Amino acid sequence: MSTSSMGVFSPTPNHKRDRSMLSRELDLIFNQLVEYCYNLKNYSLIRPLKGDAHREYGDYVCLSVLEVSEELRKDPVLFDQSKPYDIAEKILDRFLSTTTGMNMINQESLIIRAAGIITFKLHGSWIAQMLKLYGTLCAKF
């Protein structure tokens, strides 16, 4: 991952497990949100949507809520009978109250689906910035 002078993240390919730096950055954002809300580390599970699912629901799906719910149920002290939808709401409330990922994720596209699954799109202006940055970098080579 590299950053421009403005601190904007520009993803680069990471061929290990075919995960891009963009996916890793999204994982980092949701890891921070889950850790803040539930004090659980490394519970981000972000996957790109493809085909019909991409057209219907957006660019990415966050499955972290399912993992968090399962972990909370293991510990009666942590588990407060929250439903996965409630867990997703708490994570999104935290997202909307912070600047983490604001330039990358389109806030209006964040939707909680059945079972607490969160779908979202990348912000168009962020994509345009990345394309401009790549064009500038490619022109130098």
Summary of the structure (lengths in Angstrom):
residues: 141
radius of gyration: 16.2
end to end distance: 18.5
largest distance: 57.1
contacts: 384
relative contact order: 0.14
helix: 53%
strand: 12%
